[in-house]
Amino acid sequence: MNTHTLAVDGLAAGVWQSGLAQVLGGLVVVVVLIGAFVLGIRLTRKELPPPDPETQPHRPETDRHPGEMSEYRKPSEMPHTDGEHRLLPYNLKNSGEASADPPSEEQRKWGGISSGGFGSGGTGHGD
């Protein structure tokens, strides 16, 4: 082998072992990161400024979302069957009439038999 090749190989190994190559590699990475940061700042300065708050659309004065309706439904009576014929969905009428005013406290409470909800400790219907 050539002594020059051995000297270059030895020098490369010596540079790598001394840490000079790691320092130079780290400096290259830092320079690339700083360059990317500067490029990002330049691109940001070329963009249009953000719009003023006065030019933005405002929500309506109501507390509802656009397109949201608020109404209360009065329940329809459930049709009774004779027991032989079961009631099918197309036999039902609409879900009641719409009303703008809320139902009273007595109308909202169910006056039927306690159903004994799960975990309530009740025995179910008719307790």
MODELLER restraints for C-alpha pairs under 7 A, 6 or more apart:
rsr = mdl.restraints
at = mdl.atoms
rsr.add(forms.Gaussian(group=physical.xy_distance, feature=features.Distance(at['CA:15:A'], at['CA:21:A']), mean=6.29, stdev=0.5))
rsr.add(forms.Gaussian(group=physical.xy_distance, feature=features.Distance(at['CA:71:A'], at['CA:98:A']), mean=6.25, stdev=0.5))
rsr.add(forms.Gaussian(group=physical.xy_distance, feature=features.Distance(at['CA:71:A'], at['CA:99:A']), mean=5.91, stdev=0.5))
rsr.add(forms.Gaussian(group=physical.xy_distance, feature=features.Distance(at['CA:71:A'], at['CA:100:A']), mean=5.22, stdev=0.5))
rsr.add(forms.Gaussian(group=physical.xy_distance, feature=features.Distance(at['CA:72:A'], at['CA:98:A']), mean=5.75, stdev=0.5))
rsr.add(forms.Gaussian(group=physical.xy_distance, feature=features.Distance(at['CA:72:A'], at['CA:99:A']), mean=5.15, stdev=0.5))
rsr.add(forms.Gaussian(group=physical.xy_distance, feature=features.Distance(at['CA:72:A'], at['CA:100:A']), mean=6.12, stdev=0.5))
rsr.add(forms.Gaussian(group=physical.xy_distance, feature=features.Distance(at['CA:72:A'], at['CA:101:A']), mean=6.92, stdev=0.5))
rsr.add(forms.Gaussian(group=physical.xy_distance, feature=features.Distance(at['CA:72:A'], at['CA:102:A']), mean=6.07, stdev=0.5))
rsr.add(forms.Gaussian(group=physical.xy_distance, feature=features.Distance(at['CA:73:A'], at['CA:96:A']), mean=5.83, stdev=0.5))
rsr.add(forms.Gaussian(group=physical.xy_distance, feature=features.Distance(at['CA:73:A'], at['CA:97:A']), mean=5.58, stdev=0.5))
rsr.add(forms.Gaussian(group=physical.xy_distance, feature=features.Distance(at['CA:73:A'], at['CA:98:A']), mean=4.69, stdev=0.5))
rsr.add(forms.Gaussian(group=physical.xy_distance, feature=features.Distance(at['CA:73:A'], at['CA:99:A']), mean=6.00, stdev=0.5))
rsr.add(forms.Gaussian(group=physical.xy_distance, feature=features.Distance(at['CA:74:A'], at['CA:96:A']), mean=5.17, stdev=0.5))
rsr.add(forms.Gaussian(group=physical.xy_distance, feature=features.Distance(at['CA:74:A'], at['CA:97:A']), mean=5.30, stdev=0.5))
rsr.add(forms.Gaussian(group=physical.xy_distance, feature=features.Distance(at['CA:74:A'], at['CA:98:A']), mean=6.39, stdev=0.5))
rsr.add(forms.Gaussian(group=physical.xy_distance, feature=features.Distance(at['CA:75:A'], at['CA:95:A']), mean=6.52, stdev=0.5))
rsr.add(forms.Gaussian(group=physical.xy_distance, feature=features.Distance(at['CA:75:A'], at['CA:96:A']), mean=4.86, stdev=0.5))
rsr.add(forms.Gaussian(group=physical.xy_distance, feature=features.Distance(at['CA:76:A'], at['CA:95:A']), mean=6.15, stdev=0.5))
rsr.add(forms.Gaussian(group=physical.xy_distance, feature=features.Distance(at['CA:76:A'], at['CA:96:A']), mean=4.79, stdev=0.5))
rsr.add(forms.Gaussian(group=physical.xy_distance, feature=features.Distance(at['CA:81:A'], at['CA:87:A']), mean=6.96, stdev=0.5))
rsr.add(forms.Gaussian(group=physical.xy_distance, feature=features.Distance(at['CA:113:A'], at['CA:125:A']), mean=6.42, stdev=0.5))
rsr.add(forms.Gaussian(group=physical.xy_distance, feature=features.Distance(at['CA:113:A'], at['CA:126:A']), mean=6.23, stdev=0.5))
rsr.add(forms.Gaussian(group=physical.xy_distance, feature=features.Distance(at['CA:114:A'], at['CA:125:A']), mean=6.03, stdev=0.5))
rsr.add(forms.Gaussian(group=physical.xy_distance, feature=features.Distance(at['CA:114:A'], at['CA:126:A']), mean=6.81, stdev=0.5))
rsr.add(forms.Gaussian(group=physical.xy_distance, feature=features.Distance(at['CA:115:A'], at['CA:124:A']), mean=5.11, stdev=0.5))
rsr.add(forms.Gaussian(group=physical.xy_distance, feature=features.Distance(at['CA:115:A'], at['CA:125:A']), mean=5.01, stdev=0.5))
rsr.add(forms.Gaussian(group=physical.xy_distance, feature=features.Distance(at['CA:116:A'], at['CA:122:A']), mean=4.58, stdev=0.5))
rsr.add(forms.Gaussian(group=physical.xy_distance, feature=features.Distance(at['CA:116:A'], at['CA:123:A']), mean=6.01, stdev=0.5))
rsr.add(forms.Gaussian(group=physical.xy_distance, feature=features.Distance(at['CA:116:A'], at['CA:124:A']), mean=4.28, stdev=0.5))
rsr.add(forms.Gaussian(group=physical.xy_distance, feature=features.Distance(at['CA:116:A'], at['CA:125:A']), mean=6.59, stdev=0.5))
